[in-house]
Amino acid sequence: MFSMKIRWVKFADSFAELREKLGERTTLLMPVNGQSLLLVQDLGKFYLVQNKCPHQGAKLEGAHCEDGHLVCPWHRYGFDLKTGRGAGLYLENYPIEERADGIYAGFEYFSLF
């Protein structure tokens, strides 16, 4: 009856633009789809995650990366950047897709059709 779908939202023109915005930082707040999400660059790859640690709700701004994990600056909980899993909790992450006209983030939603 219900099916999961993804709505894609453009949030940048290119990966070069994102690299320029990040500069030397690992993370950057990005307004996407009416939300303030965290853009993360680790080992040359980009990730888009919620800006709230699922442990106690602390902001993840200022987090750093270790071995493919985003580490909360407050509690040192680490979350896998590919799956969002860590410490028995789940950090919501959003797929990123490059298209001819820009960089898109995917947001899941339920549909009747």
C-alpha positions in Angstrom: 0.0 0.0 0.0 2.7 2.5 1.0 6.0 2.9 -0.8 9.2 4.7 0.1 10.3 7.3 -2.4 13.1 9.8 -2.6 12.7 13.5 -3.5 15.9 15.0 -4.8 16.7 18.6 -3.9 19.5 20.6 -5.6 21.8 22.2 -3.0 25.0 23.1 -5.0 26.2 23.6 -8.5 29.3 21.4 -8.3 31.6 19.5 -5.9 34.2 22.2 -6.7 31.8 24.8 -5.2 31.4 22.6 -2.0 35.2 22.2 -1.7 35.6 26.0 -2.0 32.9 26.6 0.7 34.5 24.1 3.0 38.0 25.5 2.6 40.2 23.8 5.3 37.3 22.7 7.4 35.9 19.2 7.6 32.3 20.2 8.2 30.0 23.1 7.1 26.3 23.9 7.9 24.3 23.8 4.7 20.7 25.0 4.3 19.0 22.2 2.3 15.3 21.5 2.0 14.4 23.9 4.8 16.8 22.3 7.2 20.2 23.1 8.5 22.2 20.0 7.6 25.9 19.3 8.1 28.1 18.8 5.0 31.1 16.6 5.8 34.1 15.9 3.7 36.2 12.9 4.6 38.9 11.4 2.4 37.7 13.4 -0.6 34.1 12.1 -0.4 31.1 14.3 0.7 28.3 13.3 3.1 25.2 15.2 4.3 24.0 14.4 7.8 21.7 15.9 10.4 23.3 18.5 12.6 22.2 16.9 15.9 23.8 14.1 17.7 21.2 11.4 18.4 22.8 10.8 21.8 21.7 14.0 23.6 20.9 16.4 20.8 24.1 18.4 20.8 25.0 20.2 17.6 27.6 18.4 15.5 29.2 21.6 14.2 32.9 21.3 15.0 32.8 17.5 14.8 35.8 15.8 13.2 36.4 12.6 11.2 38.3 9.5 12.3 38.5 6.3 10.2 35.3 7.1 8.2 33.3 8.2 11.3 32.0 11.6 12.3 32.9 12.1 16.0 30.6 14.3 18.1 32.6 17.2 19.7 30.6 16.9 22.9 30.4 13.2 23.8 33.0 11.7 21.4 30.4 9.3 20.0 31.4 8.2 16.5 29.0 7.6 13.6 29.8 5.8 10.4 29.5 8.3 7.6 28.2 5.7 5.1 25.5 4.1 7.3 24.9 6.6 10.1 25.3 3.9 12.7 27.3 4.3 15.9 27.2 3.7 19.6 23.8 1.9 19.3 22.3 5.0 17.8 21.6 6.2 14.3 22.7 9.5 12.7 20.4 10.4 9.9 22.3 10.8 6.6 21.1 11.8 3.2 22.3 10.4 -0.2 24.2 12.8 -2.4 24.0 12.5 -6.2 25.9 14.4 -8.9 23.9 15.3 -12.0 24.7 17.4 -15.1 23.1 20.5 -13.6 24.4 20.2 -10.0 24.6 18.3 -6.7 21.4 16.9 -5.2 20.4 15.5 -1.8 17.8 12.8 -1.4 15.0 12.9 1.1 12.9 9.8 1.8 9.1 10.0 2.1 6.2 7.7 2.1 3.7 7.7 -0.8 0.4 6.0 -1.4 1.3 5.4 -5.0 
